[in-house]
């Protein structure tokens, strides 16, 4: 089909400069329009983007009508058309597929359709738009066919648990074609009097406040999340806990190594000094006999909302790590993987305080933050999710922190090369501690 009326080189340069584009270390060599759906003041294009290494991915790229190249999510009529599809369960056909909306019972009675949309800034892999003071719509950019964990998990937490530290799911939007269902957007309740946990903690550290009581509360709420995600006793359920097997341990061990090899590949085969070619993941054997559950999958401070300056917290964005295949992001795992992600986030905020605020974190802050978070987490989590003994748990956390740091290395190479030193320092520190 005929694609956007924009020269390829202009469109490629624009896409490469967007925060949501996941392959900034590669060059766009081809863009093919696989479908286009006109909505409001723009067109939602499904573009197949091919890179100079031969890989390709489908992206959702809404473009405004009448502009050389501009994001339609900055157009109020386009955003309201997206929301209306979800609110009404409507459909919008394209050349080879169609968009289908699906509201839930939590969708506001007033539908928030008349509220002026406001796009949020500062995001990476997706884009969010706020409608008034009741709804937020998250538009997915890099698409994968199949059930999206963001929708699956928030629906489960909304409809089948008492956990109330995640905004309720209000609806979703998906594109359907011959290949299957591609999650396009999700709407949730808007959490008011809240801000991004990453920025909250950066500001608190810059002001000389260690915010340790707030991190204690986050540790307890994280444990409550994991208890909720492990609460489905229905044997055939996608959410039911399952025993961790030797095959799981072998697969997770291989996965840690694949992450390291992917990072090495992105560096042309040359890892930074101090980073080994192989990582010892033998500590994962301590997981045998425990259970695996659905988990957050990309847990860090940026996936939290600090409410009333850390008096409460909300946990958001259950899509998982965007560089991983969808099957991996939906797979059950030990929730200690989430805990490791948050511990790595404490390392990031320690470095970020100096880089972004010009003020170093108080001496010893990272270690104290870890201790206070973990103390409250261990006190509230279901014991069946942890191995017996603190040493075994610490060994497992070290493996998953290393896995996360290697993932971060690959991510920073693609998005923020100036930050590569943060995951490298983490990998070296974790290996020295073994």
C-alpha positions in Angstrom: 0.0 0.0 0.0 1.0 3.6 -0.4 2.8 4.9 2.7 3.2 8.3 4.4 3.8 11.2 2.0 7.2 11.8 3.4 10.6 11.1 1.7 12.2 7.9 3.1 15.3 9.7 4.3 13.3 12.4 6.1 11.1 9.8 7.8 14.0 7.6 8.7 15.9 10.5 10.3 12.8 11.6 12.2 12.1 8.0 13.5 15.8 7.6 14.5 15.6 10.7 16.7 12.5 9.6 18.6 12.9 8.5 22.2 10.7 5.4 21.6 12.9 4.1 18.7 14.7 1.1 20.2 17.7 0.8 17.9 19.6 4.1 18.0 22.9 2.3 17.5 21.7 1.0 14.1 20.8 2.8 10.8 17.3 2.6 9.2 17.7 1.3 5.7 14.0 0.6 4.7 10.5 1.5 5.8 7.5 -0.3 4.5 3.9 0.7 5.2 2.0 -2.5 6.2 -1.3 -0.6 6.9 -2.7 2.9 7.7 -5.8 3.9 9.6 -7.1 7.4 9.4 -8.3 8.8 12.8 -9.1 12.4 13.7 -6.4 14.6 12.5 -3.9 11.9 11.6 -3.1 8.5 10.4 -2.0 5.5 12.5 0.7 3.9 10.3 2.0 0.3 10.9 5.5 0.5 9.6 7.9 -2.3 9.0 11.3 -0.8 9.8 14.4 -2.6 8.6 17.9 -1.9 10.0 21.4 -2.1 8.6 22.0 -5.4 10.3 19.0 -7.0 8.4 16.7 -7.1 11.4 13.2 -5.6 11.3 10.3 -4.8 13.6 6.8 -3.4 13.3 6.2 0.0 14.8 3.0 2.0 15.4 3.8 5.5 14.0 0.9 8.0 14.1 1.5 10.9 11.9 -0.4 14.2 11.7 -2.2 15.1 8.5 -0.8 18.0 6.5 2.5 18.1 8.2 5.9 17.2 6.8 6.5 14.8 9.6 4.9 15.2 13.1 3.5 12.9 15.7 -0.3 12.7 15.7 -0.3 12.1 19.4 0.3 15.8 19.6 -3.1 16.3 17.8 -6.1 16.4 20.2 -8.6 15.1 17.6 -6.4 12.0 16.9 -6.0 11.2 20.7 -9.8 11.6 21.3 -10.5 9.3 18.4 -8.3 6.6 19.9 -10.0 7.0 23.3 -13.5 6.9 21.7 -12.7 3.6 20.0 -11.8 2.1 23.5 -14.8 3.7 25.2 -17.3 2.4 22.8 -15.7 -0.9 21.8 -15.5 0.5 18.3 -13.7 -0.6 15.2 -11.7 1.3 12.6 -10.7 -0.6 9.4 -7.5 -0.4 7.5 -6.4 -1.9 4.2 -5.3 -5.3 5.8 -6.6 -5.2 9.3 -8.6 -3.2 11.8 -8.4 -1.5 15.2 -10.7 -2.8 17.9 -11.4 -1.1 21.2 -12.4 -3.0 24.4 -13.5 -1.1 27.5 -13.7 -2.6 31.0 -16.2 -2.0 33.8 -13.7 0.4 35.3 -14.0 2.9 32.4 -15.3 6.2 33.8 -19.0 6.8 33.2 -18.3 10.2 31.7 -15.9 8.4 29.3 -13.5 11.4 29.7 -14.0 12.0 26.0 -14.6 15.7 26.3 -11.4 16.2 28.4 -8.5 17.9 26.5 -5.7 15.4 26.0 -2.2 16.3 27.2 0.8 14.3 26.0 3.3 13.4 28.7 7.1 13.7 28.1 10.2 11.9 29.2 9.2 8.4 28.2 11.3 5.8 26.3 9.6 2.9 24.6 6.0 4.1 24.7 4.0 7.4 24.7 1.3 8.4 27.2 -1.5 10.9 26.9 -3.6 12.2 29.8 -7.3 13.0 29.5 -8.4 15.5 32.2 -7.9 14.1 35.7 -9.4 10.6 35.2 -7.6 8.7 32.5 -4.2 8.0 31.0 -3.7 6.3 27.6 -0.4 4.5 26.9 0.3 4.0 23.2 2.7 1.1 22.4 5.3 1.8 19.7 7.3 -1.3 19.0 4.7 -4.0 18.4 4.7 -7.8 18.9 1.9 -10.1 18.0 0.2 -11.9 20.9 -1.2 -11.2 24.4 0.5 -8.2 26.0 1.5 -8.6 29.6 0.6 -5.0 30.5 -3.0 -5.8 29.7 -3.0 -9.3 31.1 -1.5 -8.4 34.5 -3.4 -5.1 35.0 -6.7 -6.9 34.2 -5.9 -9.6 36.7 -5.0 -7.2 39.4 -8.0 -5.1 38.7 -10.6 -7.8 38.5 -9.3 -10.7 40.6 -7.3 -9.4 43.5 -7.5 -6.8 46.3 -4.2 -5.2 45.3 -4.8 -1.5 44.9 -1.4 -0.1 44.3 -1.7 -0.4 40.5 -4.1 1.8 38.6 -7.2 -0.1 37.4 -7.4 -1.2 33.8 -10.1 0.8 32.0 -9.7 -0.5 28.5 -7.4 -1.5 25.6 -7.0 -1.1 21.9 -5.6 -3.7 19.5 -4.9 -4.1 15.8 -6.1 -7.4 14.3 -4.8 -8.8 11.0 -4.1 -12.2 9.5 -1.1 -12.7 11.8 -3.1 -12.2 15.0 -3.6 -9.5 17.6 -1.2 -6.7 18.2 -1.7 -4.6 21.4 -1.8 -1.0 20.4 -2.8 1.0 23.5 -4.1 0.6 27.1 -6.1 3.0 29.3 -5.9 3.1 33.1 -7.1 5.3 35.9 -4.9 8.4 36.3 -3.1 8.5 39.7 -3.3 12.1 41.0 -0.9 13.8 43.4 1.9 11.5 42.2 5.1 11.7 40.3 7.6 9.4 38.7 9.5 7.5 41.4 12.8 8.1 39.7 12.5 11.9 39.6 11.0 11.9 43.2 14.1 10.1 44.5 16.5 12.3 42.5 14.9 15.4 43.9 14.9 14.1 47.5 18.6 13.2 47.3 19.4 16.6 45.8 17.6 18.2 48.8 19.6 16.1 51.2 16.8 13.7 52.1 17.6 10.0 52.0 13.9 9.1 51.7 14.5 5.8 53.5 11.0 5.6 55.1 9.5 5.9 51.6 11.7 3.1 50.3 10.6 0.9 53.2 7.0 1.5 52.1 8.0 0.6 48.5 9.5 -2.7 49.8 6.3 -3.7 51.5 4.1 -2.8 48.5 6.4 -4.7 46.2 6.0 -7.8 48.4 2.2 -7.3 48.4 2.3 -7.2 44.6 4.1 -10.5 44.4 1.7 -12.0 46.9 -1.2 -10.9 44.6 0.4 -12.2 41.5 0.9 -15.6 43.2 -2.7 -15.8 44.6 -4.5 -17.5 41.7 -5.0 -21.2 42.7 -6.7 -22.1 39.4 -4.5 -24.8 37.9 -5.1 -24.0 34.3 -4.8 -20.2 34.7 -2.2 -18.2 33.0 -1.6 -16.6 36.4 -1.3 -19.6 38.6 2.0 -20.3 40.4 4.0 -23.3 39.1 7.0 -25.2 40.6 10.4 -24.2 39.4 12.0 -27.1 37.6 15.6 -28.0 36.6 14.6 -27.1 33.0 13.7 -23.6 34.2 17.0 -23.1 36.0 18.9 -24.3 32.9 16.9 -21.9 30.6 17.4 -19.0 33.0 21.1 -19.7 33.2 21.4 -19.7 29.4 19.4 -16.5 29.3 21.9 -14.7 31.5 24.7 -15.8 29.1 22.7 -14.7 26.1 22.3 -11.2 27.5 26.1 -11.0 27.9 26.7 -12.2 24.4 24.2 -9.7 23.0 26.0 -6.9 24.8 29.3 -8.1 23.4 27.8 -8.3 19.9 26.6 -4.7 20.2 30.2 -3.7 21.0 31.7 -5.6 18.1 32.7 -8.5 20.3 34.8 -6.3 22.7 33.4 -6.1 26.2 34.5 -3.3 28.6 37.5 -4.0 30.8 36.5 -6.0 33.8 33.4 -7.6 32.3 33.9 -11.4 31.7 32.9 -13.3 28.6 30.9 -15.7 30.8 28.9 -15.2 34.0 28.7 -17.8 36.8 24.9 -18.4 37.3 25.3 -21.5 39.4 23.5 -19.8 42.3 20.3 -20.3 40.4 20.2 -23.8 41.6 18.9 -22.5 44.9 15.5 -21.8 43.1 14.6 -25.6 42.9 11.7 -26.4 45.1 10.3 -22.8 45.0 7.4 -21.5 42.8 7.5 -19.2 39.8 4.8 -16.6 39.2 4.0 -13.8 36.7 6.0 -10.8 37.7 6.6 -7.2 36.7 9.6 -8.0 34.5 11.1 -4.5 34.2 10.9 -3.2 37.8 12.8 0.0 38.6 12.0 3.4 40.0 10.8 4.7 36.7 8.0 2.1 36.9 6.6 3.5 40.1 4.7 6.6 41.1 5.5 8.2 44.4 2.1 9.4 45.9 2.0 12.4 48.3 5.8 12.6 48.4 6.4 8.9 49.0 3.7 8.4 51.6 2.3 5.8 49.2 3.3 4.2 46.0 1.7 2.9 42.8 3.4 0.3 40.5 2.9 0.7 36.8 4.0 -0.5 33.3 3.9 -4.3 33.3 4.9 -4.6 29.7 8.3 -6.1 30.6 11.7 -5.3 29.2 11.1 -4.0 25.7 14.2 -5.7 24.2 13.0 -9.2 25.2 10.7 -11.3 23.0 7.1 -11.3 24.1 7.1 -15.0 25.1 9.9 -14.2 27.6 8.1 -11.2 29.0 5.0 -13.3 29.6 6.8 -16.2 31.2 6.6 -17.0 34.9 9.8 -16.4 37.0 11.0 -15.9 40.5 9.9 -12.5 41.8 13.4 -12.0 43.1 14.1 -10.9 39.5 11.9 -7.8 40.2 13.7 -7.2 43.5 17.0 -7.3 41.7 15.7 -4.7 39.2 14.8 -2.3 41.9 18.2 -2.8 43.6 19.9 -1.9 40.3 17.7 1.2 40.2 19.2 2.3 43.5 22.6 2.1 41.8 21.3 4.2 38.9 19.8 6.9 41.1 23.0 7.1 43.0 24.9 7.8 39.8 22.0 9.9 38.4 22.0 12.3 41.4 25.5 13.4 40.4 24.9 13.4 36.6 21.5 15.0 36.5 21.3 17.1 39.7 25.0 17.9 40.3 24.7 16.6 43.9 26.1 13.2 45.0 23.9 10.9 47.1 24.9 10.8 50.8 27.8 8.5 51.6 26.6 5.0 52.0 23.1 5.8 50.8 22.8 3.0 48.3 23.6 0.3 50.9 21.2 1.8 53.4 18.5 2.0 50.7 19.0 -1.6 49.8 18.8 -2.7 53.4 15.7 -0.8 54.3 13.8 -1.9 51.1 14.8 -5.6 51.5 14.0 -5.7 55.2 10.4 -4.6 54.5 10.1 -6.8 51.4 11.3 -10.0 53.3 8.9 -9.2 56.1 5.8 -9.1 53.9 6.4 -11.5 51.0 5.1 -15.1 50.8 7.7 -17.4 52.2 7.2 -19.9 49.3 8.8 -17.4 46.9 12.1 -17.3 48.8 14.8 -20.0 49.4 15.6 -20.9 53.0 18.3 -18.8 54.5 19.6 -15.3 53.8 22.8 -16.4 52.1 20.9 -18.4 49.4 18.6 -15.4 48.8 21.6 -13.1 48.5 23.3 -15.4 46.0 20.2 -15.5 43.8 19.9 -11.7 44.0 23.5 -11.3 42.9 22.9 -13.4 39.8 19.7 -11.5 38.8 21.4 -8.1 39.5 24.2 -9.2 37.2 21.6 -10.2 34.6 19.9 -6.9 34.9 23.2 -5.0 34.7 24.1 -6.8 31.5 20.7 -6.0 30.0 21.3 -2.3 31.0 24.6 -2.4 29.2 22.9 -3.4 26.0 20.2 -0.9 26.5 22.6 2.0 27.1 24.6 1.1 24.1 21.4 1.6 22.0 20.0 4.6 23.8 22.5 6.5 26.1 26.1 5.6 25.3 27.2 8.2 27.9 25.6 6.1 30.6 27.4 2.8 29.7 29.7 3.2 32.7 26.8 2.7 35.2 26.0 -0.9 34.2 29.7 -1.7 33.7 30.5 -0.6 37.2 27.6 -2.6 38.5 28.7 -5.8 36.7 32.3 -5.4 38.0 31.1 -4.7 41.6 28.8 -7.7 41.6 31.5 -10.1 40.2 34.0 -8.8 42.8 31.5 -9.6 45.6 31.1 -13.2 44.6 
